[in-house]
Amino acid sequence: MKVWIDQDLCTGDGLCAEIAPDVFFGQDDGLFYVQESAANFGTETLFDGTSNPAGSDGMARIPDNGMDRVIEAAEECPGECIFIEVE
């Protein structure tokens, strides 16, 4: 399973990062992005629209123990900008 954020819809509330900080993070632009945390995958990969693609081109893998938190983040997101995709 993978997750991505549509930054055009992101309201910058940060609820996603509060619920799953190992999957979501905020940038200086006030928007949130996805990451593959080193704690989960051995290396850190930030899908932040600068060095890596943002939006649907920058999908991050969801850690095995993180699916419930990612679903909760998507449900709580006021911008409805978090998308989960099955590989």
C-alpha positions in Angstrom: 0.0 0.0 0.0 1.1 3.5 -0.8 0.0 7.0 0.3 0.3 10.4 -1.3 -1.0 13.9 -0.6 -2.6 16.3 -3.2 -0.9 19.6 -2.1 -3.5 21.6 -4.1 -6.1 20.4 -1.6 -3.9 20.5 1.5 -5.1 23.0 4.1 -1.9 22.8 6.2 -3.7 21.8 9.4 -1.1 19.1 10.2 -3.5 16.5 11.7 -1.9 13.9 9.5 1.6 14.6 11.0 0.1 14.4 14.5 -1.5 11.1 13.8 1.3 9.5 11.8 4.5 11.5 12.1 6.6 8.7 10.6 4.6 9.0 7.3 3.6 12.7 7.1 5.7 15.9 7.6 5.2 19.7 7.1 7.4 22.0 4.9 8.1 25.7 5.1 5.4 26.2 2.4 2.8 25.3 5.1 1.8 22.1 3.3 2.2 18.5 4.2 4.0 15.7 2.3 4.7 12.0 2.7 7.9 10.3 3.6 9.4 6.8 4.0 10.9 6.9 7.4 14.3 5.4 8.1 12.8 3.8 11.2 10.5 1.8 8.9 12.5 1.3 5.8 16.1 1.7 6.7 16.6 4.9 4.7 14.8 8.3 4.8 13.0 9.3 1.6 11.1 12.6 1.6 8.5 13.1 -1.1 8.4 16.9 -0.8 8.2 18.2 -4.3 11.8 19.5 -4.4 14.2 16.6 -4.6 11.4 14.1 -5.0 8.1 14.4 -6.8 5.0 15.6 -4.9 1.4 14.7 -5.4 0.6 11.3 -7.0 4.1 11.1 -8.5 5.6 11.0 -5.0 3.9 8.0 -3.3 5.4 6.7 -0.1 5.1 3.1 1.1 3.0 2.7 4.2 4.8 0.8 7.0 3.2 -2.5 8.0 2.3 -1.2 11.4 1.1 2.1 10.1 -2.0 1.3 8.0 -4.5 2.2 10.7 -2.9 5.5 11.5 -2.7 6.4 7.8 -6.4 5.6 7.3 -7.2 7.7 10.4 -5.2 10.6 9.1 -7.0 10.4 5.7 -10.4 10.3 7.5 -9.6 13.2 9.8 -8.0 15.4 7.1 -10.1 18.6 6.6 -8.8 19.0 3.1 -9.5 15.4 2.1 -6.2 15.4 0.3 -4.7 12.1 1.5 -5.0 9.2 -1.0 -4.2 5.6 -0.3 -3.5 3.3 -3.2 -3.2 -0.5 -3.4 -0.2 -1.7 -5.4 
